[in-house]
């Protein structure tokens, strides 16, 4: 998953660290639903950037569980996965997307 990755522009996420989310914006509700339906169960998380819309680096989040509320909101239990660098930015149905490359740590 490196092309047209859905991006949640919100907060900083880190590998192995749980990141619970309260999703209420329609664009992100759609993004979460699509991530679940397609089976990828993951999306990128980046902080906001006034120049480019979102930061050049971020972290993939793996969806562990989603609790859909009756009014359409959801509580999403995610955990940080791989870190990535943004190569190209895009947009799909109101939410950001990106082509990315995963980062590798230099072995000591």
C-alpha positions as CSV (number, residue, x, y, z in Angstrom):
1,X,0.0,0.0,0.0
2,X,2.0,2.9,-1.3
3,X,-0.2,4.6,-4.0
4,X,-3.2,6.8,-3.2
5,X,-3.0,6.0,0.5
6,X,-5.8,7.7,2.5
7,X,-4.5,10.4,4.8
8,X,-6.0,11.4,8.1
9,X,-4.7,14.9,8.8
10,X,-4.9,15.3,12.6
11,X,-2.1,14.5,15.1
12,X,1.3,12.8,15.3
13,X,1.3,9.0,15.4
14,X,4.2,6.7,16.2
15,X,5.1,3.1,15.4
16,X,3.8,0.6,18.0
17,X,1.8,3.3,19.9
18,X,-2.0,3.1,20.2
19,X,-3.8,6.0,18.7
20,X,-7.6,6.1,19.6
21,X,-9.6,8.3,17.3
22,X,-13.1,9.9,17.5
23,X,-14.2,10.2,13.9
24,X,-17.1,12.6,13.2
25,X,-16.2,14.5,10.0
26,X,-18.1,13.1,7.0
27,X,-14.9,12.9,4.8
28,X,-13.1,10.8,7.5
29,X,-16.2,8.7,8.2
30,X,-16.1,7.8,4.5
31,X,-12.4,7.1,4.6
32,X,-12.6,4.8,7.6
33,X,-15.5,2.9,6.1
34,X,-13.6,2.4,2.8
35,X,-10.5,1.2,4.7
36,X,-12.6,-1.4,6.4
37,X,-14.6,-2.5,3.3
38,X,-11.5,-2.8,1.1
39,X,-9.8,-4.9,3.8
40,X,-6.6,-2.8,4.0
41,X,-7.6,-1.6,7.5
42,X,-4.9,1.1,7.4
43,X,-4.4,4.7,6.5
44,X,-1.7,7.3,7.0
45,X,-1.6,9.9,9.7
46,X,0.1,13.3,9.3
47,X,0.0,16.6,11.1
48,X,-1.3,19.6,9.3
49,X,1.1,21.9,7.4
50,X,0.0,25.4,6.2
51,X,2.2,25.2,3.1
52,X,1.3,21.7,1.7
53,X,-1.9,20.7,3.6
54,X,-0.1,18.0,5.6
55,X,3.5,17.1,6.6
56,X,6.0,15.4,4.4
57,X,6.4,12.6,7.0
58,X,3.9,10.5,8.8
59,X,3.0,7.1,10.2
60,X,0.7,4.4,9.0
61,X,-2.1,3.4,11.4
62,X,-3.5,-0.1,11.5
63,X,-7.2,-0.3,12.5
64,X,-7.6,-2.8,15.3
65,X,-11.3,-2.2,15.9
66,X,-14.1,0.2,15.0
67,X,-17.2,1.0,17.0
68,X,-19.8,2.6,14.8
69,X,-22.2,4.9,16.7
70,X,-25.9,5.2,15.7
71,X,-25.5,8.8,14.5
72,X,-22.7,7.9,12.1
73,X,-19.7,8.8,14.2
74,X,-17.2,6.1,15.2
75,X,-14.6,5.4,17.7
76,X,-11.6,3.8,16.0
77,X,-8.9,1.8,17.8
78,X,-5.6,2.1,15.8
79,X,-2.0,1.4,16.4
80,X,1.0,3.0,14.7
81,X,2.8,1.0,12.0
82,X,5.5,2.0,9.5
83,X,6.8,5.5,9.1
84,X,6.7,7.0,5.6
85,X,7.7,10.0,3.5
86,X,5.1,11.6,1.2
87,X,6.1,11.6,-2.5
88,X,2.9,13.1,-4.1
89,X,-0.2,14.6,-2.6
90,X,-3.8,14.1,-3.9
91,X,-7.4,14.3,-3.0
92,X,-10.3,11.8,-3.1
93,X,-13.9,12.6,-2.1
94,X,-12.9,15.4,0.3
95,X,-10.0,13.6,2.1
96,X,-6.3,13.8,1.3
97,X,-4.4,10.9,-0.3
98,X,-0.7,10.4,-1.0
99,X,1.8,8.3,-2.8
100,X,4.4,7.3,-0.2
101,X,7.6,5.5,0.4
102,X,8.3,3.6,3.7
103,X,11.3,4.6,5.7
104,X,14.0,2.2,6.9
105,X,16.1,2.7,9.9
106,X,19.9,2.5,9.4
107,X,21.1,-0.7,11.1
108,X,23.6,-0.1,13.8
